[in-house]
Amino acid sequence: MAFTLRQLQFFVAAAEQGSVSGAARMLSISQSSVTEAIRALEDDLGVTLFERQARGLEITHKGSAFLRHARQILSDVAGARQAFRDEAEQATGRLSLGVTSLVAGYVLSDLLARFRRAYPQVELNVIEDSGEYLQHLLIGGELDVAVLLTSSVKDRLALHVETLLVSPYRLWLPLGHPLAQQEAIELEELAGEQLIQLMVDEIEESTRELMGAMASRPEISFRTRSVEAVRSLVATGAGIAILPGLVYRPWSLEGDRIEIRDVSGDLPNVQVGLAWRRGAPLSPPALNFVRSAQSAIPNH
């Protein structure tokens, strides 16, 4: 079993303090943790690092030789960490980012938090608008990158598109709804139900196409641009909804439960990802944002 950096830190502290208790105080850990680390290190190396005496520890000749190596290893590791930290802190510039309203509430916050932690010196300018308008800004060079529903991007010759997340549509039901007793529901079973329709991004168009394929359709009882309104209306029994699983949360703002079920049939899905202009190199902040987003959602 190879020794760890933690064991090296404990060993160096014990050598510098001349006792287990001194090392424990310096590191704010228990004495048993220091003792176990040194014992494990000696077992791994096959040498005695310290002679245990009544007044503390006396480092052996081999222990002194290993101490030089241990300090060098810890110094190299610290230097490597600092180099990457300095690189991130020195990364400056400006990032103009576009986002659609649906994506802003359910995807962007995690991506931005990750990017800000890695590149705190980059100035961010975020614009929320429709996917169509964001594409116009990208092509015109007014935005660096957009986070949007990539399935709605039409001009693939002008824009590079990378999908990071695919979210299928699911059926939202109030607690106690008869259909909630089934794990999978046929699309035709929704005939006669009251439908709450979300009018955001491409959701409206997808829902209309889905309903158009049904012989007998649900009746649309309410149209809204607010996901929270859909949640509240479904939870209180005003109707059902068919929406991407991406925006599902089990509770409304009022604390009422919402059930979710699969629907059999050829349902659409929502694709979320990045878009940027073709033919123009990404600025360093934009490239770093793309890489950060790719690593944040690794299973794309």
WOZIDA-V238167 format. One record per residue. N is the residue number from 1. RES is the residue in three letters. PSI is psi in radians with two decimals (* if undefined). OMEGA is omega in degrees with one decimal (none if undefined). D_FIRST is the distance of its C-alpha to the first C-alpha in whole Angstrom. Layout:
n=N res=RES psi=PSI omega=OMEGA d_first=D_FIRST
n=N res=RES psi=PSI omega=OMEGA d_first=D_FIRST
//
This chain:
n=1 res=MET psi=2.17 omega=-177.2 d_first=0
n=2 res=ALA psi=2.57 omega=179.0 d_first=4
n=3 res=PHE psi=2.80 omega=-175.5 d_first=7
n=4 res=THR psi=2.85 omega=175.2 d_first=9
n=5 res=LEU psi=-0.62 omega=178.7 d_first=13
n=6 res=ARG psi=-0.76 omega=178.8 d_first=14
n=7 res=GLN psi=-0.68 omega=178.0 d_first=12
n=8 res=LEU psi=-0.72 omega=178.8 d_first=14
n=9 res=GLN psi=-0.75 omega=-179.6 d_first=17
n=10 res=PHE psi=-0.68 omega=179.6 d_first=17
n=11 res=PHE psi=-0.83 omega=-179.9 d_first=17
n=12 res=VAL psi=-0.72 omega=179.0 d_first=20
n=13 res=ALA psi=-0.73 omega=179.7 d_first=22
n=14 res=ALA psi=-0.69 omega=178.6 d_first=21
n=15 res=ALA psi=-0.71 omega=-178.0 d_first=22
n=16 res=GLU psi=-0.59 omega=-178.4 d_first=25
n=17 res=GLN psi=-0.36 omega=178.9 d_first=27
n=18 res=GLY psi=0.19 omega=178.7 d_first=26
n=19 res=SER psi=2.73 omega=176.3 d_first=25
n=20 res=VAL psi=-0.74 omega=-178.3 d_first=23
n=21 res=SER psi=-0.69 omega=178.4 d_first=26
n=22 res=GLY psi=-0.72 omega=178.2 d_first=27
n=23 res=ALA psi=-0.72 omega=-179.7 d_first=24
n=24 res=ALA psi=-0.74 omega=178.8 d_first=24
n=25 res=ARG psi=-0.73 omega=-178.5 d_first=27
n=26 res=MET psi=-0.67 omega=-176.5 d_first=27
n=27 res=LEU psi=-0.12 omega=-177.6 d_first=24
n=28 res=SER psi=0.83 omega=177.3 d_first=26
n=29 res=ILE psi=3.10 omega=179.8 d_first=23
n=30 res=SER psi=2.69 omega=177.3 d_first=23
n=31 res=GLN psi=-0.60 omega=-179.4 d_first=22
n=32 res=SER psi=-0.58 omega=178.7 d_first=20
n=33 res=SER psi=-0.70 omega=178.3 d_first=18
n=34 res=VAL psi=-0.81 omega=-179.1 d_first=18
n=35 res=THR psi=-0.80 omega=-179.2 d_first=17
n=36 res=GLU psi=-0.68 omega=-179.7 d_first=14
n=37 res=ALA psi=-0.75 omega=-180.0 d_first=13
n=38 res=ILE psi=-0.73 omega=179.3 d_first=14
n=39 res=ARG psi=-0.76 omega=179.1 d_first=13
n=40 res=ALA psi=-0.65 omega=179.3 d_first=9
n=41 res=LEU psi=-0.72 omega=177.7 d_first=10
n=42 res=GLU psi=-0.70 omega=178.0 d_first=11
n=43 res=ASP psi=-0.70 omega=-178.5 d_first=9
n=44 res=ASP psi=-0.73 omega=-178.4 d_first=6
n=45 res=LEU psi=-0.41 omega=-177.9 d_first=10
n=46 res=GLY psi=0.46 omega=178.8 d_first=12
n=47 res=VAL psi=2.82 omega=174.2 d_first=15
n=48 res=THR psi=2.13 omega=-176.7 d_first=17
n=49 res=LEU psi=-0.56 omega=-178.5 d_first=17
n=50 res=PHE psi=2.59 omega=165.9 d_first=20
n=51 res=GLU psi=2.16 omega=-179.4 d_first=23
n=52 res=ARG psi=2.16 omega=179.3 d_first=24
n=53 res=GLN psi=2.93 omega=-176.1 d_first=28
n=54 res=ALA psi=-0.62 omega=-176.2 d_first=30
n=55 res=ARG psi=0.08 omega=178.3 d_first=31
n=56 res=GLY psi=-2.52 omega=-175.7 d_first=27
n=57 res=LEU psi=2.42 omega=173.4 d_first=25
n=58 res=GLU psi=2.07 omega=-176.1 d_first=25
n=59 res=ILE psi=2.45 omega=179.7 d_first=23
n=60 res=THR psi=3.02 omega=178.4 d_first=22
n=61 res=HIS psi=-0.80 omega=178.9 d_first=23
n=62 res=LYS psi=-0.57 omega=175.9 d_first=20
n=63 res=GLY psi=-0.71 omega=178.1 d_first=19
n=64 res=SER psi=-0.69 omega=178.8 d_first=22
n=65 res=ALA psi=-0.73 omega=-179.2 d_first=21
n=66 res=PHE psi=-0.50 omega=179.9 d_first=17
n=67 res=LEU psi=-0.68 omega=178.1 d_first=19
n=68 res=ARG psi=-0.75 omega=179.0 d_first=21
n=69 res=HIS psi=-0.75 omega=-177.7 d_first=18
n=70 res=ALA psi=-0.77 omega=179.0 d_first=17
n=71 res=ARG psi=-0.66 omega=179.6 d_first=20
n=72 res=GLN psi=-0.73 omega=179.0 d_first=21
n=73 res=ILE psi=-0.83 omega=-179.4 d_first=18
n=74 res=LEU psi=-0.63 omega=178.1 d_first=19
n=75 res=SER psi=-0.74 omega=179.5 d_first=22
n=76 res=ASP psi=-0.74 omega=179.5 d_first=22
n=77 res=VAL psi=-0.79 omega=178.7 d_first=20
n=78 res=ALA psi=-0.69 omega=179.3 d_first=23
n=79 res=GLY psi=-0.70 omega=178.9 d_first=25
n=80 res=ALA psi=-0.76 omega=179.1 d_first=24
n=81 res=ARG psi=-0.75 omega=-177.6 d_first=24
n=82 res=GLN psi=-0.60 omega=-179.9 d_first=28
n=83 res=ALA psi=-0.78 omega=179.1 d_first=29
n=84 res=PHE psi=-0.62 omega=178.4 d_first=29
n=85 res=ARG psi=-0.73 omega=179.1 d_first=30
n=86 res=ASP psi=-0.68 omega=-179.9 d_first=33
n=87 res=GLU psi=-0.76 omega=-180.0 d_first=34
n=88 res=ALA psi=-0.73 omega=-177.3 d_first=34
n=89 res=GLU psi=-0.50 omega=-179.2 d_first=36
n=90 res=GLN psi=-0.23 omega=179.8 d_first=38
n=91 res=ALA psi=1.91 omega=-178.9 d_first=39
n=92 res=THR psi=-3.07 omega=179.5 d_first=42
n=93 res=GLY psi=-2.92 omega=-175.6 d_first=45
n=94 res=ARG psi=2.40 omega=177.8 d_first=47
n=95 res=LEU psi=2.07 omega=174.6 d_first=46
n=96 res=SER psi=2.02 omega=-171.0 d_first=49
n=97 res=LEU psi=2.35 omega=175.9 d_first=47
n=98 res=GLY psi=2.63 omega=-179.9 d_first=50
n=99 res=VAL psi=2.48 omega=174.3 d_first=49
n=100 res=THR psi=2.81 omega=-172.6 d_first=51
n=101 res=SER psi=-0.70 omega=-178.9 d_first=52
n=102 res=LEU psi=-0.76 omega=-178.7 d_first=50
n=103 res=VAL psi=-0.61 omega=-177.9 d_first=47
n=104 res=ALA psi=-0.65 omega=-175.8 d_first=47
n=105 res=GLY psi=-0.30 omega=-170.4 d_first=47
n=106 res=TYR psi=-0.19 omega=-178.6 d_first=44
n=107 res=VAL psi=-0.71 omega=-168.2 d_first=41
n=108 res=LEU psi=-0.68 omega=-173.5 d_first=42
n=109 res=SER psi=-0.74 omega=179.3 d_first=41
n=110 res=ASP psi=-0.71 omega=-179.8 d_first=37
n=111 res=LEU psi=-0.75 omega=-179.9 d_first=38
n=112 res=LEU psi=-0.71 omega=-179.8 d_first=40
n=113 res=ALA psi=-0.72 omega=179.6 d_first=37
n=114 res=ARG psi=-0.75 omega=-178.6 d_first=34
n=115 res=PHE psi=-0.73 omega=-179.0 d_first=36
n=116 res=ARG psi=-0.64 omega=177.4 d_first=38
n=117 res=ARG psi=-0.69 omega=-176.6 d_first=34
n=118 res=ALA psi=-0.56 omega=-175.0 d_first=33
n=119 res=TYR psi=1.24 omega=-173.6 d_first=37
n=120 res=PRO psi=-0.31 omega=-176.4 d_first=38
n=121 res=GLN psi=-0.09 omega=-179.3 d_first=41
n=122 res=VAL psi=2.29 omega=178.1 d_first=42
n=123 res=GLU psi=2.22 omega=-176.2 d_first=46
n=124 res=LEU psi=2.35 omega=171.9 d_first=46
n=125 res=ASN psi=1.96 omega=-174.6 d_first=49
n=126 res=VAL psi=2.27 omega=178.9 d_first=49
n=127 res=ILE psi=2.27 omega=175.0 d_first=52
n=128 res=GLU psi=2.23 omega=178.9 d_first=53
n=129 res=ASP psi=-3.04 omega=179.6 d_first=55
n=130 res=SER psi=2.71 omega=178.8 d_first=56
n=131 res=GLY psi=-0.66 omega=-179.3 d_first=54
n=132 res=GLU psi=-0.75 omega=-178.8 d_first=57
n=133 res=TYR psi=-0.65 omega=178.0 d_first=58
n=134 res=LEU psi=-0.68 omega=177.3 d_first=54
n=135 res=GLN psi=-0.68 omega=176.5 d_first=54
n=136 res=HIS psi=-0.74 omega=179.7 d_first=58
n=137 res=LEU psi=-0.66 omega=178.2 d_first=56
n=138 res=LEU psi=-0.83 omega=-178.1 d_first=53
n=139 res=ILE psi=-0.60 omega=179.1 d_first=56
n=140 res=GLY psi=-0.03 omega=178.7 d_first=58
n=141 res=GLY psi=0.23 omega=-179.5 d_first=55
n=142 res=GLU psi=-0.23 omega=175.5 d_first=55
n=143 res=LEU psi=2.56 omega=175.9 d_first=52
n=144 res=ASP psi=-0.88 omega=-176.1 d_first=48
n=145 res=VAL psi=2.62 omega=173.0 d_first=46
n=146 res=ALA psi=2.50 omega=172.6 d_first=47
n=147 res=VAL psi=2.02 omega=-169.3 d_first=45
n=148 res=LEU psi=-3.11 omega=174.3 d_first=48
n=149 res=LEU psi=1.85 omega=-173.7 d_first=48
n=150 res=THR psi=-0.40 omega=179.2 d_first=48
n=151 res=SER psi=-0.25 omega=-179.8 d_first=50
n=152 res=SER psi=-0.04 omega=-179.6 d_first=53
n=153 res=VAL psi=2.13 omega=-173.8 d_first=53
n=154 res=LYS psi=-0.68 omega=-175.0 d_first=56
n=155 res=ASP psi=1.43 omega=-178.2 d_first=56
n=156 res=ARG psi=-0.22 omega=176.8 d_first=53
n=157 res=LEU psi=-0.54 omega=-177.7 d_first=54
n=158 res=ALA psi=-0.37 omega=-173.8 d_first=54
n=159 res=LEU psi=2.41 omega=170.3 d_first=51
n=160 res=HIS psi=2.29 omega=-175.0 d_first=47
n=161 res=VAL psi=2.33 omega=175.8 d_first=46
n=162 res=GLU psi=2.02 omega=179.1 d_first=42
n=163 res=THR psi=2.29 omega=-179.6 d_first=42
n=164 res=LEU psi=-0.46 omega=-171.2 d_first=39
n=165 res=LEU psi=2.33 omega=176.1 d_first=40
n=166 res=VAL psi=2.21 omega=-176.5 d_first=42
n=167 res=SER psi=1.97 omega=179.5 d_first=43
n=168 res=PRO psi=2.76 omega=176.7 d_first=46
n=169 res=TYR psi=2.53 omega=178.2 d_first=49
n=170 res=ARG psi=2.84 omega=179.3 d_first=49
n=171 res=LEU psi=2.22 omega=177.3 d_first=52
n=172 res=TRP psi=2.32 omega=-176.2 d_first=52
n=173 res=LEU psi=2.62 omega=172.1 d_first=54
n=174 res=PRO psi=2.73 omega=177.9 d_first=55
n=175 res=LEU psi=2.30 omega=178.6 d_first=54
n=176 res=GLY psi=-0.02 omega=178.2 d_first=56
n=177 res=HIS psi=2.43 omega=-178.8 d_first=57
n=178 res=PRO psi=-0.64 omega=-179.6 d_first=58
n=179 res=LEU psi=-0.34 omega=-179.8 d_first=56
n=180 res=ALA psi=-0.22 omega=177.0 d_first=53
n=181 res=GLN psi=-0.24 omega=-178.1 d_first=53
n=182 res=GLN psi=2.48 omega=177.0 d_first=52
n=183 res=GLU psi=-0.61 omega=177.7 d_first=49
n=184 res=ALA psi=2.42 omega=-172.0 d_first=50
n=185 res=ILE psi=2.40 omega=175.8 d_first=54
n=186 res=GLU psi=2.52 omega=-177.9 d_first=56
n=187 res=LEU psi=-0.65 omega=-177.6 d_first=57
n=188 res=GLU psi=-0.32 omega=178.3 d_first=61
n=189 res=GLU psi=-0.17 omega=-179.7 d_first=60
n=190 res=LEU psi=-0.10 omega=179.4 d_first=60
n=191 res=ALA psi=2.34 omega=178.8 d_first=64
n=192 res=GLY psi=-0.18 omega=178.5 d_first=66
n=193 res=GLU psi=2.70 omega=173.1 d_first=63
n=194 res=GLN psi=2.19 omega=-174.8 d_first=64
n=195 res=LEU psi=2.28 omega=171.8 d_first=61
n=196 res=ILE psi=2.11 omega=-174.0 d_first=60
n=197 res=GLN psi=2.29 omega=177.0 d_first=59
n=198 res=LEU psi=2.25 omega=-176.0 d_first=57
n=199 res=MET psi=1.08 omega=-176.5 d_first=59
n=200 res=VAL psi=2.38 omega=177.1 d_first=56
n=201 res=ASP psi=-2.29 omega=-177.6 d_first=55
n=202 res=GLU psi=0.10 omega=-176.9 d_first=55
n=203 res=ILE psi=-0.76 omega=-178.6 d_first=55
n=204 res=GLU psi=-0.83 omega=-178.3 d_first=59
n=205 res=GLU psi=-0.73 omega=179.8 d_first=59
n=206 res=SER psi=-0.73 omega=179.4 d_first=56
n=207 res=THR psi=-0.71 omega=179.3 d_first=58
n=208 res=ARG psi=-0.74 omega=178.5 d_first=61
n=209 res=GLU psi=-0.69 omega=179.4 d_first=60
n=210 res=LEU psi=-0.78 omega=179.6 d_first=59
n=211 res=MET psi=-0.59 omega=-179.3 d_first=62
n=212 res=GLY psi=-0.39 omega=180.0 d_first=64
n=213 res=ALA psi=-0.12 omega=-177.6 d_first=62
n=214 res=MET psi=2.46 omega=177.6 d_first=63
n=215 res=ALA psi=-0.70 omega=178.8 d_first=67
n=216 res=SER psi=2.11 omega=-169.1 d_first=67
n=217 res=ARG psi=2.74 omega=168.4 d_first=65
n=218 res=PRO psi=2.78 omega=177.1 d_first=64
n=219 res=GLU psi=2.21 omega=179.2 d_first=66
n=220 res=ILE psi=1.98 omega=-176.2 d_first=65
n=221 res=SER psi=-0.32 omega=-176.8 d_first=66
n=222 res=PHE psi=2.34 omega=174.6 d_first=64
n=223 res=ARG psi=2.36 omega=-178.0 d_first=63
n=224 res=THR psi=2.72 omega=174.9 d_first=61
n=225 res=ARG psi=0.09 omega=-176.8 d_first=58
n=226 res=SER psi=2.10 omega=176.2 d_first=56
n=227 res=VAL psi=-0.65 omega=179.9 d_first=53
n=228 res=GLU psi=-0.60 omega=175.8 d_first=53
n=229 res=ALA psi=-0.74 omega=176.2 d_first=57
n=230 res=VAL psi=-0.79 omega=-179.5 d_first=56
n=231 res=ARG psi=-0.84 omega=-177.5 d_first=53
n=232 res=SER psi=-0.74 omega=-178.7 d_first=56
n=233 res=LEU psi=-0.74 omega=177.6 d_first=59
n=234 res=VAL psi=-0.79 omega=-175.8 d_first=57
n=235 res=ALA psi=-0.56 omega=-178.6 d_first=55
n=236 res=THR psi=0.12 omega=173.4 d_first=59
n=237 res=GLY psi=0.25 omega=-179.6 d_first=60
n=238 res=ALA psi=-0.25 omega=-179.8 d_first=62
n=239 res=GLY psi=-3.05 omega=177.0 d_first=61
n=240 res=ILE psi=3.00 omega=177.7 d_first=58
n=241 res=ALA psi=2.63 omega=172.9 d_first=56
n=242 res=ILE psi=1.91 omega=-173.4 d_first=54
n=243 res=LEU psi=2.81 omega=177.0 d_first=51
n=244 res=PRO psi=2.49 omega=176.7 d_first=48
n=245 res=GLY psi=-0.38 omega=179.3 d_first=45
n=246 res=LEU psi=-0.67 omega=-174.3 d_first=44
n=247 res=VAL psi=0.07 omega=-178.9 d_first=46
n=248 res=TYR psi=2.36 omega=168.4 d_first=46
n=249 res=ARG psi=2.47 omega=-171.1 d_first=45
n=250 res=PRO psi=-0.16 omega=-176.0 d_first=46
n=251 res=TRP psi=2.51 omega=171.3 d_first=48
n=252 res=SER psi=3.01 omega=178.2 d_first=51
n=253 res=LEU psi=-0.46 omega=179.2 d_first=52
n=254 res=GLU psi=-0.07 omega=178.4 d_first=54
n=255 res=GLY psi=0.25 omega=178.7 d_first=52
n=256 res=ASP psi=2.55 omega=-174.6 d_first=53
n=257 res=ARG psi=2.50 omega=174.9 d_first=51
n=258 res=ILE psi=2.23 omega=177.2 d_first=50
n=259 res=GLU psi=2.71 omega=177.5 d_first=49
n=260 res=ILE psi=2.40 omega=-178.0 d_first=48
n=261 res=ARG psi=2.70 omega=173.6 d_first=49
n=262 res=ASP psi=2.62 omega=175.3 d_first=48
n=263 res=VAL psi=2.21 omega=179.4 d_first=51
n=264 res=SER psi=2.59 omega=178.6 d_first=52
n=265 res=GLY psi=-3.11 omega=-175.9 d_first=54
n=266 res=ASP psi=1.42 omega=179.5 d_first=53
n=267 res=LEU psi=2.60 omega=178.0 d_first=52
n=268 res=PRO psi=3.06 omega=171.5 d_first=51
n=269 res=ASN psi=2.86 omega=179.0 d_first=48
n=270 res=VAL psi=2.30 omega=178.1 d_first=47
n=271 res=GLN psi=2.12 omega=-178.2 d_first=45
n=272 res=VAL psi=2.41 omega=178.5 d_first=44
n=273 res=GLY psi=-2.64 omega=-172.7 d_first=43
n=274 res=LEU psi=2.66 omega=173.1 d_first=44
n=275 res=ALA psi=2.49 omega=174.1 d_first=47
n=276 res=TRP psi=2.87 omega=-172.3 d_first=48
n=277 res=ARG psi=2.36 omega=173.8 d_first=50
n=278 res=ARG psi=2.67 omega=173.3 d_first=50
n=279 res=GLY psi=-0.03 omega=178.8 d_first=51
n=280 res=ALA psi=2.27 omega=-178.8 d_first=50
n=281 res=PRO psi=2.53 omega=176.2 d_first=47
n=282 res=LEU psi=2.45 omega=173.2 d_first=45
n=283 res=SER psi=2.77 omega=177.9 d_first=45
n=284 res=PRO psi=-0.77 omega=177.3 d_first=41
n=285 res=PRO psi=-0.70 omega=180.0 d_first=41
n=286 res=ALA psi=-0.74 omega=178.2 d_first=42
n=287 res=LEU psi=-0.72 omega=178.3 d_first=40
n=288 res=ASN psi=-0.62 omega=178.1 d_first=37
n=289 res=PHE psi=-0.76 omega=179.0 d_first=39
n=290 res=VAL psi=-0.82 omega=-179.7 d_first=39
n=291 res=ARG psi=-0.68 omega=178.7 d_first=35
n=292 res=SER psi=-0.75 omega=178.9 d_first=34
n=293 res=ALA psi=-0.68 omega=178.4 d_first=36
n=294 res=GLN psi=-0.70 omega=-179.7 d_first=34
n=295 res=SER psi=-0.43 omega=178.8 d_first=31
n=296 res=ALA psi=-0.57 omega=178.1 d_first=32
n=297 res=ILE psi=1.38 omega=-168.1 d_first=33
n=298 res=PRO psi=-0.34 omega=-173.9 d_first=31
n=299 res=ASN psi=0.68 omega=176.8 d_first=32
n=300 res=HIS psi=* omega=none d_first=36
//
